[in-house]
Amino acid sequence: MDFSSDNTAGASQAILAAIACANEGSASAYGTDPLTAKAKQLLQHVFEREVACFLVTTGTAAIWRNVLPRPSPCHRR
């Protein structure tokens, strides 16, 4: 088994070109940009329901985004 980091290899030319394209101009941050809206729309189409979309840069970030404890809706301090 290889448990090395998920970001040890370089990106393909297609990915680098897509990043360069997405980097043109300016956009708002934190999920309110047009690319995140498009990703959310595509995910909703795939899953055939409304979804929340939290894009991250690595698989490790995705794992921790879903593993970290969050208070339940009934949590009181």
N, CA, C and O atoms as a GROMACS GRO file, in nm:
protein
  308
    1MET      N    1   0.084  -0.118   0.000
    1MET     CA    2   0.000   0.000   0.000
    1MET      C    3   0.088   0.124   0.000
    1MET      O    4   0.195   0.128   0.061
    2ASP      N    5   0.040   0.224  -0.068
    2ASP     CA    6   0.113   0.350  -0.078
    2ASP      C    7   0.032   0.459  -0.008
    2ASP      O    8  -0.070   0.502  -0.061
    3PHE      N    9   0.076   0.502   0.108
    3PHE     CA   10   0.003   0.602   0.184
    3PHE      C   11   0.066   0.741   0.170
    3PHE      O   12   0.053   0.825   0.259
    4SER      N   13   0.135   0.764   0.058
    4SER     CA   14   0.196   0.896   0.038
    4SER      C   15   0.088   1.000   0.013
    4SER      O   16  -0.028   0.967  -0.009
    5SER      N   17   0.128   1.124   0.016
    5SER     CA   18   0.036   1.235  -0.001
    5SER      C   19  -0.032   1.230  -0.138
    5SER      O   20   0.023   1.176  -0.233
    6ASP      N   21  -0.150   1.286  -0.145
    6ASP     CA   22  -0.224   1.289  -0.271
    6ASP      C   23  -0.176   1.400  -0.364
    6ASP      O   24  -0.229   1.414  -0.475
    7ASN      N   25  -0.078   1.477  -0.323
    7ASN     CA   26  -0.030   1.586  -0.409
    7ASN      C   27   0.120   1.573  -0.437
    7ASN      O   28   0.191   1.674  -0.441
    8THR      N   29   0.169   1.450  -0.456
    8THR     CA   30   0.311   1.430  -0.483
    8THR      C   31   0.343   1.430  -0.632
    8THR      O   32   0.460   1.438  -0.669
    9ALA      N   33   0.244   1.422  -0.718
    9ALA     CA   34   0.266   1.420  -0.863
    9ALA      C   35   0.227   1.555  -0.923
    9ALA      O   36   0.145   1.629  -0.867
   10GLY      N   37   0.285   1.585  -1.036
   10GLY     CA   38   0.250   1.709  -1.105
   10GLY      C   39   0.113   1.700  -1.171
   10GLY      O   40   0.057   1.592  -1.187
   11ALA      N   41   0.060   1.814  -1.209
   11ALA     CA   42  -0.070   1.820  -1.275
   11ALA      C   43  -0.052   1.801  -1.426
   11ALA      O   44   0.052   1.836  -1.481
   12SER      N   45  -0.154   1.747  -1.490
   12SER     CA   46  -0.150   1.729  -1.635
   12SER      C   47  -0.162   1.864  -1.705
   12SER      O   48  -0.204   1.962  -1.644
   13GLN      N   49  -0.126   1.867  -1.832
   13GLN     CA   50  -0.137   1.991  -1.909
   13GLN      C   51  -0.281   2.039  -1.917
   13GLN      O   52  -0.306   2.160  -1.915
   14ALA      N   53  -0.377   1.947  -1.927
   14ALA     CA   54  -0.519   1.986  -1.934
   14ALA      C   55  -0.562   2.055  -1.804
   14ALA      O   56  -0.635   2.154  -1.808
   15ILE      N   57  -0.517   2.003  -1.692
   15ILE     CA   58  -0.551   2.064  -1.563
   15ILE      C   59  -0.486   2.201  -1.550
   15ILE      O   60  -0.550   2.297  -1.506
   16LEU      N   61  -0.359   2.212  -1.588
   16LEU     CA   62  -0.291   2.341  -1.582
   16LEU      C   63  -0.359   2.444  -1.671
   16LEU      O   64  -0.370   2.561  -1.634
   17ALA      N   65  -0.403   2.402  -1.789
   17ALA     CA   66  -0.474   2.493  -1.881
   17ALA      C   67  -0.607   2.538  -1.820
   17ALA      O   68  -0.644   2.655  -1.831
   18ALA      N   69  -0.679   2.446  -1.756
   18ALA     CA   70  -0.806   2.481  -1.692
   18ALA      C   71  -0.785   2.578  -1.577
   18ALA      O   72  -0.864   2.671  -1.559
   19ILE      N   73  -0.678   2.558  -1.499
   19ILE     CA   74  -0.647   2.650  -1.389
   19ILE      C   75  -0.614   2.788  -1.444
   19ILE      O   76  -0.662   2.889  -1.391
   20ALA      N   77  -0.535   2.794  -1.549
   20ALA     CA   78  -0.500   2.923  -1.610
   20ALA      C   79  -0.625   2.994  -1.661
   20ALA      O   80  -0.638   3.115  -1.646
   21CYS      N   81  -0.715   2.919  -1.722
   21CYS     CA   82  -0.841   2.977  -1.773
   21CYS      C   83  -0.926   3.031  -1.658
   21CYS      O   84  -0.982   3.140  -1.666
   22ALA      N   85  -0.936   2.953  -1.550
   22ALA     CA   86  -1.016   2.995  -1.435
   22ALA      C   87  -0.954   3.114  -1.363
   22ALA      O   88  -1.024   3.186  -1.292
   23ASN      N   89  -0.826   3.135  -1.381
   23ASN     CA   90  -0.754   3.242  -1.312
   23ASN      C   91  -0.766   3.376  -1.384
   23ASN      O   92  -0.717   3.477  -1.332
   24GLU      N   93  -0.829   3.380  -1.499
   24GLU     CA   94  -0.843   3.507  -1.572
   24GLU      C   95  -0.949   3.594  -1.507
   24GLU      O   96  -1.054   3.546  -1.464
   25GLY      N   97  -0.921   3.723  -1.500
   25GLY     CA   98  -1.017   3.817  -1.444
   25GLY      C   99  -1.023   3.806  -1.292
   25GLY      O  100  -0.929   3.757  -1.229
   26SER      N  101  -1.133   3.853  -1.235
   26SER     CA  102  -1.150   3.848  -1.090
   26SER      C  103  -1.287   3.790  -1.058
   26SER      O  104  -1.378   3.793  -1.142
   27ALA      N  105  -1.301   3.739  -0.939
   27ALA     CA  106  -1.428   3.680  -0.894
   27ALA      C  107  -1.434   3.688  -0.743
   27ALA      O  108  -1.331   3.697  -0.676
   28SER      N  109  -1.553   3.684  -0.690
   28SER     CA  110  -1.570   3.683  -0.545
   28SER      C  111  -1.521   3.550  -0.490
   28SER      O  112  -1.506   3.452  -0.563
   29ALA      N  113  -1.498   3.547  -0.361
   29ALA     CA  114  -1.440   3.428  -0.298
   29ALA      C  115  -1.541   3.353  -0.213
   29ALA      O  116  -1.655   3.395  -0.198
   30TYR      N  117  -1.496   3.242  -0.157
   30TYR     CA  118  -1.570   3.165  -0.059
   30TYR      C  119  -1.702   3.110  -0.111
   30TYR      O  120  -1.805   3.117  -0.044
   31GLY      N  121  -1.697   3.056  -0.233
   31GLY     CA  122  -1.813   2.986  -0.286
   31GLY      C  123  -1.917   3.070  -0.356
   31GLY      O  124  -2.022   3.018  -0.394
   32THR      N  125  -1.892   3.198  -0.372
   32THR     CA  126  -1.991   3.283  -0.439
   32THR      C  127  -1.950   3.319  -0.581
   32THR      O  128  -2.009   3.408  -0.642
   33ASP      N  129  -1.849   3.250  -0.634
   33ASP     CA  130  -1.799   3.278  -0.768
   33ASP      C  131  -1.874   3.195  -0.873
   33ASP      O  132  -1.938   3.096  -0.837
   34PRO      N  133  -1.868   3.234  -0.999
   34PRO     CA  134  -1.940   3.163  -1.105
   34PRO      C  135  -1.896   3.017  -1.125
   34PRO      O  136  -1.978   2.933  -1.160
   35LEU      N  137  -1.768   2.986  -1.103
   35LEU     CA  138  -1.722   2.848  -1.122
   35LEU      C  139  -1.779   2.755  -1.015
   35LEU      O  140  -1.816   2.642  -1.045
   36THR      N  141  -1.788   2.803  -0.892
   36THR     CA  142  -1.848   2.721  -0.786
   36THR      C  143  -1.997   2.703  -0.813
   36THR      O  144  -2.051   2.595  -0.791
   37ALA      N  145  -2.063   2.807  -0.860
   37ALA     CA  146  -2.206   2.796  -0.895
   37ALA      C  147  -2.226   2.693  -1.005
   37ALA      O  148  -2.322   2.616  -1.000
   38LYS      N  149  -2.138   2.691  -1.104
   38LYS     CA  150  -2.147   2.593  -1.213
   38LYS      C  151  -2.123   2.452  -1.160
   38LYS      O  152  -2.192   2.358  -1.200
   39ALA      N  153  -2.024   2.436  -1.072
   39ALA     CA  154  -1.997   2.305  -1.012
   39ALA      C  155  -2.118   2.256  -0.933
   39ALA      O  156  -2.155   2.139  -0.941
   40LYS      N  157  -2.180   2.346  -0.856
   40LYS     CA  158  -2.299   2.310  -0.779
   40LYS      C  159  -2.412   2.267  -0.872
   40LYS      O  160  -2.481   2.169  -0.845
   41GLN      N  161  -2.430   2.341  -0.980
   41GLN     CA  162  -2.535   2.307  -1.078
   41GLN      C  163  -2.510   2.168  -1.137
   41GLN      O  164  -2.604   2.089  -1.149
   42LEU      N  165  -2.387   2.138  -1.175
   42LEU     CA  166  -2.355   2.007  -1.231
   42LEU      C  167  -2.374   1.895  -1.130
   42LEU      O  168  -2.425   1.788  -1.164
   43LEU      N  169  -2.334   1.918  -1.004
   43LEU     CA  170  -2.353   1.817  -0.900
   43LEU      C  171  -2.501   1.793  -0.873
   43LEU      O  172  -2.541   1.679  -0.852
   44GLN      N  173  -2.581   1.898  -0.873
   44GLN     CA  174  -2.725   1.882  -0.854
   44GLN      C  175  -2.786   1.802  -0.968
   44GLN      O  176  -2.878   1.725  -0.946
   45HIS      N  177  -2.736   1.821  -1.088
   45HIS     CA  178  -2.784   1.743  -1.202
   45HIS      C  179  -2.748   1.595  -1.184
   45HIS      O  180  -2.831   1.507  -1.208
   46VAL      N  181  -2.625   1.568  -1.144
   46VAL     CA  182  -2.579   1.430  -1.125
   46VAL      C  183  -2.659   1.360  -1.016
   46VAL      O  184  -2.704   1.246  -1.034
   47PHE      N  185  -2.678   1.427  -0.902
   47PHE     CA  186  -2.744   1.366  -0.787
   47PHE      C  187  -2.896   1.384  -0.788
   47PHE      O  188  -2.967   1.330  -0.702
   48GLU      N  189  -2.946   1.461  -0.884
   48GLU     CA  190  -3.090   1.485  -0.901
   48GLU      C  191  -3.155   1.539  -0.774
   48GLU      O  192  -3.266   1.498  -0.738
   49ARG      N  193  -3.086   1.629  -0.708
   49ARG     CA  194  -3.139   1.696  -0.589
   49ARG      C  195  -3.051   1.816  -0.556
   49ARG      O  196  -2.942   1.831  -0.612
   50GLU      N  197  -3.099   1.903  -0.466
   50GLU     CA  198  -3.020   2.018  -0.424
   50GLU      C  199  -2.903   1.970  -0.340
   50GLU      O  200  -2.919   1.882  -0.255
   51VAL      N  201  -2.786   2.026  -0.362
   51VAL     CA  202  -2.666   1.989  -0.287
   51VAL      C  203  -2.597   2.114  -0.236
   51VAL      O  204  -2.619   2.224  -0.286
   52ALA      N  205  -2.513   2.095  -0.135
   52ALA     CA  206  -2.420   2.199  -0.090
   52ALA      C  207  -2.284   2.161  -0.146
   52ALA      O  208  -2.246   2.044  -0.142
   53CYS      N  209  -2.212   2.257  -0.198
   53CYS     CA  210  -2.087   2.230  -0.268
   53CYS      C  211  -1.973   2.301  -0.196
   53CYS      O  212  -1.973   2.423  -0.186
   54PHE      N  213  -1.874   2.223  -0.146
   54PHE     CA  214  -1.758   2.279  -0.078
   54PHE      C  215  -1.634   2.228  -0.150
   54PHE      O  216  -1.586   2.119  -0.120
   55LEU      N  217  -1.582   2.306  -0.243
   55LEU     CA  218  -1.466   2.264  -0.321
   55LEU      C  219  -1.338   2.285  -0.241
   55LEU      O  220  -1.320   2.389  -0.178
   56VAL      N  221  -1.251   2.186  -0.245
   56VAL     CA  222  -1.122   2.192  -0.175
   56VAL      C  223  -1.012   2.154  -0.273
   56VAL      O  224  -1.039   2.103  -0.381
   57THR      N  225  -0.888   2.180  -0.234
   57THR     CA  226  -0.777   2.162  -0.327
   57THR      C  227  -0.715   2.024  -0.329
   57THR      O  228  -0.647   1.989  -0.426
   58THR      N  229  -0.736   1.943  -0.225
   58THR     CA  230  -0.674   1.811  -0.220
   58THR      C  231  -0.770   1.708  -0.160
   58THR      O  232  -0.868   1.744  -0.095
   59GLY      N  233  -0.740   1.582  -0.182
   59GLY     CA  234  -0.818   1.476  -0.120
   59GLY      C  235  -0.807   1.480   0.031
   59GLY      O  236  -0.905   1.452   0.101
   60THR      N  237  -0.690   1.515   0.082
   60THR     CA  238  -0.672   1.526   0.226
   60THR      C  239  -0.764   1.632   0.284
   60THR      O  240  -0.825   1.610   0.388
   61ALA      N  241  -0.774   1.745   0.217
   61ALA     CA  242  -0.865   1.852   0.263
   61ALA      C  243  -1.010   1.804   0.259
   61ALA      O  244  -1.088   1.836   0.349
   62ALA      N  245  -1.046   1.729   0.158
   62ALA     CA  246  -1.183   1.677   0.149
   62ALA      C  247  -1.213   1.582   0.263
   62ALA      O  248  -1.322   1.586   0.320
   63ILE      N  249  -1.117   1.497   0.296
   63ILE     CA  250  -1.138   1.404   0.407
   63ILE      C  251  -1.158   1.481   0.537
   63ILE      O  252  -1.252   1.454   0.611
   64TRP      N  253  -1.070   1.577   0.565
   64TRP     CA  254  -1.082   1.651   0.690
   64TRP      C  255  -1.205   1.739   0.694
   64TRP      O  256  -1.260   1.764   0.801
   65ARG      N  257  -1.250   1.786   0.579
   65ARG     CA  258  -1.373   1.865   0.574
   65ARG      C  259  -1.492   1.784   0.625
   65ARG      O  260  -1.585   1.839   0.684
   66ASN      N  261  -1.488   1.653   0.602
   66ASN     CA  262  -1.599   1.567   0.641
   66ASN      C  263  -1.574   1.489   0.769
   66ASN      O  264  -1.666   1.424   0.819
   67VAL      N  265  -1.454   1.493   0.823
   67VAL     CA  266  -1.422   1.416   0.943
   67VAL      C  267  -1.428   1.502   1.069
   67VAL      O  268  -1.465   1.453   1.176
   68LEU      N  269  -1.392   1.627   1.057
   68LEU     CA  270  -1.388   1.712   1.176
   68LEU      C  271  -1.526   1.718   1.242
   68LEU      O  272  -1.628   1.728   1.175
   69PRO      N  273  -1.527   1.711   1.374
   69PRO     CA  274  -1.658   1.712   1.442
   69PRO      C  275  -1.728   1.845   1.424
   69PRO      O  276  -1.666   1.951   1.427
   70ARG      N  277  -1.856   1.837   1.406
   70ARG     CA  278  -1.941   1.955   1.395
   70ARG      C  279  -2.052   1.943   1.499
   70ARG      O  280  -2.100   1.833   1.525
   71PRO      N  281  -2.092   2.052   1.558
   71PRO     CA  282  -2.200   2.043   1.657
   71PRO      C  283  -2.330   2.002   1.587
   71PRO      O  284  -2.356   2.040   1.473
   72SER      N  285  -2.409   1.926   1.658
   72SER     CA  286  -2.538   1.887   1.603
   72SER      C  287  -2.632   2.007   1.609
   72SER      O  288  -2.606   2.102   1.682
   73PRO      N  289  -2.742   2.004   1.532
   73PRO     CA  290  -2.837   2.116   1.535
   73PRO      C  291  -2.894   2.139   1.675
   73PRO      O  292  -2.940   2.249   1.706
   74CYS      N  293  -2.892   2.037   1.760
   74CYS     CA  294  -2.947   2.050   1.895
   74CYS      C  295  -2.840   2.083   1.998
   74CYS      O  296  -2.869   2.092   2.117
   75HIS      N  297  -2.717   2.102   1.953
   75HIS     CA  298  -2.606   2.128   2.045
   75HIS      C  299  -2.627   2.262   2.116
   75HIS      O  300  -2.653   2.364   2.053
   76ARG      N  301  -2.615   2.260   2.247
   76ARG     CA  302  -2.626   2.384   2.326
   76ARG      C  303  -2.503   2.399   2.411
   76ARG      O  304  -2.447   2.300   2.459
   77ARG      N  305  -2.461   2.522   2.431
   77ARG     CA  306  -2.342   2.548   2.514
   77ARG      C  307  -2.383   2.571   2.656
   77ARG      O  308  -2.298   2.595   2.742
   0.00000   0.00000   0.00000
